[in-house]
Amino acid sequence: MKRNIVIPVVITLMASAISMNAVAQKEQQESIFDKGSVTVSVSVGSGVDYKNVNDNATFGTKAALEVGIWQAGPGVISLGLEAGGAFSSGGRYNDFRSSTLVVAGRSAWHYGWKVKRLDTYAGIAAGAAFHHRDYNNGNSVKVDEAFPVFSPFIGASYYFSPSVGANIEFGRNINTIQAGFIFKLR
């Protein structure tokens, strides 16, 4: 009689373990950004006026490359590079023009909230900015300077297919708010 109970219990436990393993693998696969993922994003938005010299709106554009490096709890830490610029004209002086080009490294923690094709993230970028402005206030003025930038950001990407999606990001990171496309290469 004990044998009749033990065998079904063992079979049930084995089936449960196999089932839970399959569910865990499925949940892990639903995360769109995993260790080993490689993405490239391009975006446009409202550029950051790093030097606080402009009265008008600033246009910005950015491209970023990220690689999923480490599993960190339920998410993944990425490392990558970004480059872009913020540009403006007009304002308080005649012929005012300003441009800031930024090259930086970036790192973020990615988490998908168990929502298929969603990737949310938060991180920081650190690098160098190269700023130029010129204007005429009775005299022709030209200023060129370089300075370090440390930029926190948060964002989200939603993939329409396994390799193409839309992206939105907020922060003081080349753009204050930006939207664009993201491409998953691996």
Secondary structure per residue as TSV (DSSP state, phi and psi in degrees):
chain	resnum	aa	ss	phi	psi
A	1	M	-	360.0	-41.3
A	2	K	H	-61.2	-38.0
A	3	R	H	-62.8	-38.3
A	4	N	H	-66.0	-27.2
A	5	I	H	-87.3	-41.5
A	6	V	H	-63.8	-45.2
A	7	I	H	-61.7	-49.2
A	8	P	H	-63.4	-35.4
A	9	V	H	-65.4	-45.0
A	10	V	H	-62.5	-44.3
A	11	I	H	-62.9	-42.0
A	12	T	H	-63.9	-43.9
A	13	L	H	-63.7	-41.8
A	14	M	H	-63.9	-43.1
A	15	A	H	-63.5	-39.8
A	16	S	H	-64.3	-43.3
A	17	A	H	-63.1	-43.5
A	18	I	H	-63.4	-42.1
A	19	S	H	-64.1	-45.4
A	20	M	H	-65.0	-36.7
A	21	N	H	-63.5	-42.3
A	22	A	H	-64.9	-41.5
A	23	V	H	-64.7	-43.7
A	24	A	H	-62.0	-41.2
A	25	Q	H	-65.9	-39.1
A	26	K	H	-64.5	-43.6
A	27	E	H	-63.6	-39.6
A	28	Q	H	-65.3	-36.7
A	29	Q	H	-73.3	-20.9
A	30	E	H	-72.0	-20.4
A	31	S	-	-70.3	121.9
A	32	I	S	-77.3	-27.1
A	33	F	S	-113.6	108.5
A	34	D	-	-120.0	174.4
A	35	K	T	-58.1	127.8
A	36	G	T	96.4	-11.4
A	37	S	-	-66.0	145.7
A	38	V	E	-130.7	124.4
A	39	T	E	-128.5	152.7
A	40	V	E	-128.8	131.0
A	41	S	E	-125.8	147.5
A	42	V	E	-130.7	137.7
A	43	S	E	-153.2	163.9
A	44	V	E	-133.0	157.1
A	45	G	E	-179.7	-159.3
A	46	S	E	-86.1	110.4
A	47	G	E	-70.0	156.2
A	48	V	-	-85.0	131.3
A	49	D	-	-92.6	83.7
A	50	Y	T	-58.0	-33.8
A	51	K	T	-97.2	1.0
A	52	N	S	51.8	47.6
A	53	V	-	-114.5	-1.1
A	54	N	-	-114.2	139.5
A	55	D	S	-90.7	-21.5
A	56	N	S	-99.1	170.6
A	57	A	-	-64.1	148.4
A	58	T	-	-113.3	135.3
A	59	F	E	-98.2	137.5
A	60	G	E	-134.5	154.9
A	61	T	E	-142.5	148.0
A	62	K	E	-150.6	147.3
A	63	A	E	-126.5	141.2
A	64	A	E	-139.2	145.0
A	65	L	E	-120.8	129.6
A	66	E	E	-132.9	145.1
A	67	V	E	-127.7	128.2
A	68	G	E	-71.6	117.0
A	69	I	E	-106.1	-51.3
A	70	W	E	-126.6	140.0
A	71	Q	E	-76.5	128.1
A	72	A	E	-132.3	92.7
A	73	G	T	64.0	-132.4
A	74	P	T	-81.4	-2.0
A	75	G	E	-119.7	-170.4
A	76	V	E	-132.1	137.6
A	77	I	E	-94.8	132.4
A	78	S	E	-112.5	154.6
A	79	L	E	-124.8	147.6
A	80	G	E	-169.5	-170.6
A	81	L	E	-128.6	153.4
A	82	E	E	-144.4	151.9
A	83	A	E	-148.2	145.8
A	84	G	E	-178.9	-173.1
A	85	G	E	-150.3	155.9
A	86	A	E	-122.6	132.4
A	87	F	E	-134.5	142.7
A	88	S	E	-152.3	164.8
A	89	S	E	-154.1	164.4
A	90	G	-	82.8	-171.4
A	91	G	S	116.8	-152.6
A	92	R	S	-72.2	-22.5
A	93	Y	S	-111.2	156.0
A	94	N	E	-67.3	138.5
A	95	D	E	57.4	31.6
A	96	F	E	-68.6	131.7
A	97	R	E	-139.2	141.4
A	98	S	E	-142.5	140.9
A	99	S	E	-145.5	140.1
A	100	T	E	-130.4	120.9
A	101	L	E	-104.5	135.1
A	102	V	E	-126.2	135.3
A	103	V	E	-126.3	126.9
A	104	A	E	-151.0	158.8
A	105	G	E	-91.8	155.5
A	106	R	E	-142.8	151.4
A	107	S	E	-141.0	142.0
A	108	A	E	-147.1	156.6
A	109	W	E	-104.5	121.9
A	110	H	E	-104.9	139.2
A	111	Y	E	-148.3	136.2
A	112	G	-	-100.1	-2.3
A	113	W	T	57.1	21.0
A	114	K	T	58.8	27.8
A	115	V	-	-104.6	120.9
A	116	K	T	-56.7	130.7
A	117	R	T	72.2	9.8
A	118	L	E	-103.8	136.4
A	119	D	E	-131.7	118.8
A	120	T	E	-111.9	153.2
A	121	Y	E	-157.8	160.6
A	122	A	E	-144.8	144.7
A	123	G	E	-170.0	-163.9
A	124	I	E	-142.3	144.8
A	125	A	E	-116.6	145.5
A	126	A	E	-140.0	133.3
A	127	G	E	-175.6	-150.4
A	128	A	E	-123.6	142.8
A	129	A	E	-116.9	141.9
A	130	F	E	-121.0	111.1
A	131	H	E	-110.2	136.4
A	132	H	E	-133.3	136.4
A	133	R	E	-143.6	146.2
A	134	D	E	-144.6	148.1
A	135	Y	E	-163.4	174.0
A	136	N	E	-126.4	112.7
A	137	N	S	-116.0	34.0
A	138	G	S	107.8	-30.5
A	139	N	S	-123.6	151.0
A	140	S	E	-80.2	122.3
A	141	V	E	-117.7	131.1
A	142	K	E	-132.6	130.4
A	143	V	E	-130.2	129.2
A	144	D	E	-125.2	132.9
A	145	E	E	-153.9	155.3
A	146	A	E	-123.0	146.2
A	147	F	E	-157.0	157.9
A	148	P	E	-77.4	150.9
A	149	V	E	-128.7	137.8
A	150	F	E	-128.0	116.8
A	151	S	E	-130.4	110.0
A	152	P	E	-76.3	152.3
A	153	F	E	-154.7	156.9
A	154	I	E	-134.6	153.1
A	155	G	E	-165.2	177.4
A	156	A	E	-149.8	145.4
A	157	S	E	-127.7	138.8
A	158	Y	E	-123.9	124.9
A	159	Y	E	-93.9	127.7
A	160	F	S	-79.5	-26.7
A	161	S	S	-140.3	176.3
A	162	P	S	-61.6	-15.8
A	163	S	S	-127.7	-3.8
A	164	V	E	-134.7	134.8
A	165	G	E	-152.7	-179.3
A	166	A	E	-106.3	151.1
A	167	N	E	-136.7	142.4
A	168	I	E	-135.2	141.6
A	169	E	E	-144.0	142.0
A	170	F	E	-123.4	148.5
A	171	G	E	147.2	-178.8
A	172	R	S	-99.1	63.1
A	173	N	S	-132.9	80.5
A	174	I	S	67.4	-51.2
A	175	N	E	-117.7	144.6
A	176	T	E	-73.6	-44.0
A	177	I	E	-139.3	137.1
A	178	Q	E	-145.7	155.6
A	179	A	E	-139.3	149.5
A	180	G	E	-176.5	-154.9
A	181	F	E	-118.3	150.7
A	182	I	E	-127.1	141.1
A	183	F	E	-124.4	124.2
A	184	K	E	-92.2	114.9
A	185	L	-	-86.3	-28.9
A	186	R	-	-151.0	360.0
